[in-house]
C-alpha cells in the first residue's frame, strides 16, 4: 500500500485530487493546507508519497521540499501547480514528477505508474543532504523548526546563529535552541544574504547579533554573539567577515 499525503491550500483542489487517486494500492493517510501542518504530518505519518502544491502562503512548496528531505523517512515528491515555469526548479529538488493544474486522469495515471515503478525497484529518495540548495526562491520570513508534537515558526530576525552538530542543524535564539529541517547549505540559501554570513563550515551567523571579534593568536578568531555564545571563525572566511563588519575599509585622504 502506497501511503500518500496531499498538501494544497485549496480545499477543492485537495478533494479533486483525492477522488482521482482512488486506487486499491494507494492510501490517502492525510491532507494539509499549509507547510507547518504538512511537515508535522509527514514526520508523524511517514508517507511514501507526497503531492505538494508549489504556491502556498508562507513557506512555498519548493522551500518545504528541502525540509522534507531532512526527514528520516523522506517521501517521494510530486509537485502540483498551475505554473509551468517552476518545473525546472522542481526537478532540481529531485521531484519524481510535476503535474500542471487542472490535472487530467491520463496524466495522473502516468505519475502513478512512475511511483509504482520507483517503489517496486526499491528506489528511495536521495540520501539526506544530497539535494541542492534552494535557488530562485525568496528568503524565508520565518523558519520552521521541530517542536514537541508540532512545527514552530521562528521569525528570521530572531535567529542569532545556525550551527551544524551531530549531522543536524540547530538555530539559536534568545529563548533557546531548536533543531531545523535544513542543511547548513540550504539555510545559507534561504536566509537573507544581507543579514547572515557563513563564518565557518559548521556555522552561520546573524551579523546584527555579533557584539565582539576576539583575537586568539596565530591568526585565529572567534566572535561573541549578543547572547554570549562564542563561535570560531574559519581562516578562509575571516576576510569576508572583516569586510562585512566594516573592518577592512581603508581611510581616505
C-alpha positions in Angstrom: 0.0 0.0 0.0 1.4 3.4 -1.0 0.9 5.8 1.9 0.1 9.2 0.4 -0.2 12.8 1.8 -1.8 15.6 -0.1 -0.7 19.2 0.5 -2.6 22.1 -1.1 -4.1 25.3 0.4 -7.2 25.0 -1.8 -9.8 22.6 -0.3 -11.4 21.9 -3.7 -8.1 21.0 -5.3 -7.4 18.5 -2.4 -10.8 17.0 -2.7 -10.5 16.6 -6.5 -7.0 15.0 -6.3 -8.3 12.6 -3.5 -11.1 11.4 -5.8 -8.7 11.0 -8.8 -6.3 9.0 -6.7 -8.9 6.4 -5.8 -6.8 3.2 -6.2 -6.7 -0.2 -4.4 -2.9 0.1 -3.8 -2.9 3.7 -2.6 -4.0 5.0 0.8 -4.5 8.7 1.5 -3.2 9.0 5.1 -3.7 12.7 5.5 -4.2 16.2 4.0 -2.7 19.6 4.9 -3.5 23.1 3.7 -0.2 24.7 4.9 3.5 23.8 5.2 3.6 23.7 9.0 0.8 21.1 9.2 2.3 19.2 6.3 5.7 18.9 7.9 4.2 17.7 11.2 2.1 15.1 9.3 5.0 13.9 7.2 7.2 13.4 10.2 4.4 11.6 12.1 2.7 9.5 9.4 5.9 8.7 7.3 4.1 8.7 3.9 5.7 7.1 0.9 4.4 9.7 -1.5 3.5 13.4 -1.2 1.6 15.5 -3.6 2.7 19.1 -3.0 1.4 22.4 -4.3 4.1 24.9 -5.0 2.2 28.2 -4.5 1.2 28.3 -0.8 1.1 31.1 1.7 4.2 31.3 4.0 6.7 28.7 3.1 6.4 27.6 -0.6 6.3 24.0 -1.8 9.9 24.3 -3.1 11.1 25.5 0.3 9.2 22.8 2.0 10.8 20.2 -0.2 14.2 20.9 1.2 12.8 20.5 4.7 11.1 17.2 3.8 14.4 15.9 2.6 15.8 16.0 6.1 13.2 13.6 7.5 14.4 10.1 8.4 11.7 8.8 6.0 11.8 11.2 3.1 8.8 10.7 0.8 8.7 10.7 -3.0 7.6 14.1 -4.2 5.2 15.0 -6.9 4.7 18.8 -7.3 1.3 20.1 -8.3 0.9 23.6 -9.6 -0.8 25.9 -12.1 2.5 27.5 -13.2 4.8 25.7 -15.6 7.7 28.0 -15.0 8.6 26.2 -11.8 9.2 22.8 -13.5 13.0 23.1 -13.8 13.4 24.1 -10.2 11.1 21.3 -9.1 13.2 18.7 -10.7 16.3 20.2 -9.2 14.7 19.1 -5.9 14.6 15.5 -7.2 10.8 15.6 -7.8 9.5 12.3 -9.2 7.0 14.2 -11.3 5.5 17.6 -12.0 1.7 18.0 -12.6 0.0 21.1 -14.1 -3.5 22.0 -12.9 -6.1 21.1 -14.0 -4.8 17.5 -13.7 -6.1 15.0 -16.2 -6.8 11.4 -15.4 -4.4 10.3 -18.2 -1.5 12.4 -16.9 -2.1 11.3 -13.3 -2.1 7.7 -14.4 1.4 8.2 -15.8 2.5 9.7 -12.5 1.1 6.7 -10.6 3.0 4.3 -12.8 6.2 6.2 -12.1 5.5 6.0 -8.4 4.9 2.2 -8.5 7.9 1.6 -10.6 10.2 3.6 -8.3 8.9 1.9 -5.2 9.0 -1.6 -6.8 12.6 -1.0 -7.7 13.3 0.0 -4.2 14.2 3.5 -5.3 14.1 5.7 -2.2 14.6 9.4 -2.4 18.2 10.7 -2.4 20.1 10.4 0.8 19.8 13.4 3.2 21.9 16.3 2.3 22.2 15.3 -1.4 19.7 17.7 -2.7 21.0 21.1 -4.0 20.5 24.4 -2.2 17.2 26.2 -3.0 17.5 28.5 -5.9 15.2 31.1 -7.3 13.1 31.4 -4.1 12.8 34.5 -1.9 14.3 34.4 1.5 12.2 33.0 4.3 10.5 35.3 6.7 10.0 32.6 9.3 12.0 29.3 9.7 10.2 26.0 10.5 11.8 24.1 13.4 11.0 21.0 15.3 9.0 21.2 18.5 7.1 18.7 20.6 4.2 17.4 18.5 4.2 20.5 16.3 6.2 22.6 13.9 7.1 26.0 15.2 7.9 29.0 13.0 10.7 31.3 14.2 10.9 34.8 12.7 14.2 35.1 10.8 15.1 38.4 12.6 15.1 36.4 15.9 17.7 33.9 14.7 21.2 34.6 16.2 23.0 31.8 14.5 22.7 28.3 12.9 25.2 25.6 13.8 25.7 22.1 12.3 26.2 19.5 15.0 25.9 15.7 15.0 24.7 15.6 11.4 21.9 18.1 12.3 21.5 21.8 12.1 20.3 23.8 15.1 19.3 27.5 15.3 19.7 29.6 18.4 17.5 32.5 19.5 17.5 34.3 22.8 14.8 31.9 24.0 16.7 28.6 23.2 18.0 26.2 20.6 15.8 24.4 18.0 16.5 21.6 15.5 15.7 22.6 11.9 14.7 20.7 8.8 17.5 22.0 6.7 21.2 21.5 6.0 23.5 24.5 6.6 24.0 25.0 2.9 20.2 25.2 2.4 20.0 27.6 5.4 22.6 29.8 3.7 20.5 29.9 0.6 17.2 30.6 2.4 18.2 33.3 4.9 18.7 36.9 3.7 22.3 37.2 2.4 22.5 40.8 3.6 22.0 39.8 7.2 23.6 36.4 7.5 27.1 35.2 6.9 28.8 31.7 6.9 31.8 32.2 9.2 32.8 28.5 9.4 32.0 25.2 7.7 29.7 24.5 10.7 28.1 27.9 11.5 26.1 30.7 10.0 25.5 33.9 12.0 23.2 36.9 12.0 25.7 39.8 11.6 23.4 42.1 13.7 23.9 39.7 16.6 27.8 39.9 16.6 29.0 42.0 19.5 32.7 41.2 19.6 35.5 39.9 17.4 38.1 38.2 19.6 41.7 37.5 18.6 43.0 34.2 20.0 46.5 34.3 18.4 48.1 32.6 15.4 45.5 34.2 13.0 42.7 32.6 14.9 39.5 34.4 15.7 36.2 33.9 17.5 33.1 36.1 17.6 30.8 36.7 20.5 27.1 36.9 19.9 24.6 39.1 21.9 23.6 36.1 24.0 27.2 35.5 25.0 27.8 32.5 22.7 31.3 32.2 21.2 31.8 30.8 17.7 35.0 30.1 15.8 35.8 31.9 12.6 37.2 29.8 9.8 40.5 31.2 8.4 39.3 31.3 4.9 36.2 33.1 5.9 37.7 35.8 8.1 38.4 38.3 5.3 34.7 38.3 4.3 33.6 38.7 7.9 36.1 41.6 8.3 34.7 43.3 5.2 31.1 42.8 6.2 31.7 44.2 9.7 33.4 47.3 8.2 36.9 46.4 9.4 38.5 46.3 6.0 37.7 49.8 4.9 40.7 52.0 4.2 40.9 55.5 5.4 40.7 58.0 2.6 42.6 61.3 2.4 
